[in-house]
């Protein structure tokens, strides 16, 4: 049995847009960030993803949730 890992970064956040470092702090995904997450989901829809793991930070959870819906 083969295991494949797909790595993705969270979508764009408000702080990313202004080039502000976030570290463990958090900011909301922008409209573009939501779209980027949906595009990742669209790309992976045929890959039979069985498990999604994310950081507990809001931006990562929101991106993962968007990916999970597709």
C-alpha positions, 0 to 999 in steps of 0.5 A: 500500500502506498501513502501519499502526502499532499501539503498545502499552505493556508489561503491568503489572510488579511495580514499576508496581504499587508506583508505583516508577520503572523507567527502564532497570531491569527487573521482572517482569510481574505476572499482570495484566501477562500478562493485559493482554498477552494481551488486546492480542493478542486485540484485534489477532488479525484485524489481520494483524500482520507484525512486532513490534518491542520494547525489549530490556528483559525486560518489553517482550520478555515482552509482545511474546512473549505478543502473538506467540503469539496 
